[in-house]
Amino acid sequence: MDPDLILRWLHIIGACVLLGTGAGIAFFMLAAHRSRDPRFIAQTASTVVLADFLFTTTAVVLQPITGALLAWRLGWSFSEGWIALSLALYAMAGLFWLPVVWIQIKMRGLARLAAENEAPLPALYHRLFRIWFASGFPAFAAVLAIIWLMIARPAIGWG
């Protein structure tokens, strides 16, 4: 088997996991939130947090490794325009993703507490949800752009 092909395959799978898990988590959290049912939200958030740790975190760790190995094996420089832009977008996505993980954990706790007390969701939950929701757009757009850059590998000059 061709090691370069295996690395490309693993790198693409990682990108698909990031994109797919992100879209799935967003869908399920939004659906749970719209129910306004603290028990349903708490259960969904528990699953989402687990999925984020199992799938997203694994892909987040492996993507730079497979990408660096690919660049090294294929003789690509990290200063090449599309690679440098991909790395910048990756960092940006990470800056939005890390707080989102914390927010999901916090929302899960608030929903659990509301469910246990048979109370409505507190204002803090709703404020965190708005931040969570807004943070998803730039992170998701960054991942989409990275996938396009990986496929198209456009010539990008820096001046």
C-alpha positions in Angstrom: 0.0 0.0 0.0 1.1 3.5 -0.8 1.8 5.4 2.5 1.1 8.8 0.9 -2.4 7.5 -0.1 -3.0 6.2 3.4 -2.0 9.5 4.9 -4.2 11.5 2.5 -7.1 9.1 3.3 -6.6 9.5 7.1 -6.3 13.3 6.7 -9.5 13.5 4.7 -11.4 11.2 7.1 -10.3 13.6 9.9 -11.6 16.6 8.0 -14.9 14.7 7.4 -15.1 13.9 11.1 -14.6 17.5 12.1 -17.2 18.7 9.6 -19.7 15.9 10.3 -19.4 15.9 14.0 -19.7 19.7 14.1 -22.8 19.7 11.9 -24.4 16.8 13.9 -23.7 18.4 17.3 -25.1 21.7 16.1 -28.3 20.0 14.8 -28.9 18.0 17.9 -28.2 20.8 20.4 -30.4 23.2 18.4 -33.2 20.6 18.3 -32.9 20.0 22.0 -32.8 23.7 22.8 -35.9 24.3 20.7 -37.8 21.8 22.8 -37.2 23.9 25.9 -37.3 20.7 27.9 -34.5 20.7 30.5 -34.4 16.9 30.7 -34.1 16.5 27.0 -31.5 19.3 26.8 -29.5 17.7 29.6 -29.6 14.3 27.9 -28.7 15.6 24.5 -25.9 17.9 25.9 -24.5 14.8 27.7 -24.3 12.9 24.4 -22.9 16.0 22.6 -20.2 16.5 25.1 -19.2 12.8 24.9 -19.2 13.0 21.0 -17.1 16.1 21.1 -14.5 14.4 23.3 -14.5 11.1 21.4 -14.7 12.3 17.8 -13.9 16.0 17.5 -11.0 15.9 20.0 -9.5 12.9 18.3 -9.7 14.5 14.9 -8.4 17.9 16.2 -5.3 16.1 17.5 -4.7 13.9 14.5 -5.3 16.5 11.8 -2.1 18.4 12.4 -0.2 15.2 12.6 -1.4 13.7 9.4 -1.2 17.1 7.7 2.4 17.6 8.8 3.4 14.1 7.7 1.7 14.7 4.3 3.5 18.0 3.8 6.8 16.5 4.8 6.4 13.4 2.6 5.2 15.3 -0.4 7.7 18.1 -0.1 5.3 20.9 0.6 6.4 23.9 2.6 4.3 25.2 5.6 4.8 28.6 4.1 3.0 27.6 0.9 0.0 30.0 0.7 -2.8 27.5 0.9 -1.1 25.5 3.7 -0.4 28.7 5.7 -4.0 29.9 5.3 -5.3 26.4 6.3 -3.2 26.5 9.4 -4.5 30.0 10.3 -8.1 28.9 9.7 -7.4 25.8 11.8 -6.2 28.0 14.7 -9.2 30.2 14.3 -11.6 27.3 14.4 -9.9 26.0 17.5 -10.3 29.4 19.2 -14.0 29.1 18.7 -14.2 25.4 19.4 -12.5 25.4 22.8 -15.0 27.8 24.5 -17.9 26.0 22.8 -16.9 22.7 24.6 -16.8 24.5 27.9 -20.2 26.2 27.1 -21.7 22.8 26.2 -20.6 21.4 29.6 -22.0 24.4 31.4 -25.3 24.2 29.5 -25.5 20.5 30.3 -25.1 21.3 34.0 -27.6 24.1 34.0 -30.1 21.9 32.2 -29.5 19.0 34.6 -30.1 21.4 37.6 -33.3 22.8 36.1 -34.5 19.2 35.4 -33.7 18.1 38.9 -35.6 21.1 40.4 -38.4 20.9 37.8 -37.6 24.5 37.1 -37.3 26.4 33.8 -33.9 26.9 32.2 -32.1 29.9 33.8 -31.2 33.1 31.9 -27.5 32.0 32.0 -28.4 28.9 30.0 -30.0 31.1 27.3 -27.1 33.5 27.2 -24.6 30.7 26.9 -26.7 29.1 24.1 -26.6 32.4 22.1 -22.8 32.5 22.5 -22.6 28.8 21.6 -24.8 29.2 18.5 -22.9 32.3 17.3 -19.5 30.7 17.8 -20.5 27.8 15.6 -20.7 29.8 12.4 -17.1 31.0 12.1 -15.7 27.6 13.3 -17.8 25.7 10.8 -17.0 28.2 8.0 -13.3 27.8 8.8 -13.5 24.0 8.5 -15.4 24.3 5.2 -12.7 26.7 3.9 -9.9 24.4 5.0 -11.5 21.4 3.2 -11.8 23.6 0.0 -8.1 24.6 0.4 -7.1 21.0 0.8 -8.9 20.0 -2.4 -8.1 23.0 -4.6 -4.6 23.8 -3.3 -4.8 27.3 -4.9 -1.7 29.4 -5.5 -1.9 32.0 -2.8 0.7 34.7 -2.8 1.6 36.8 0.2 2.6 40.0 -1.4 
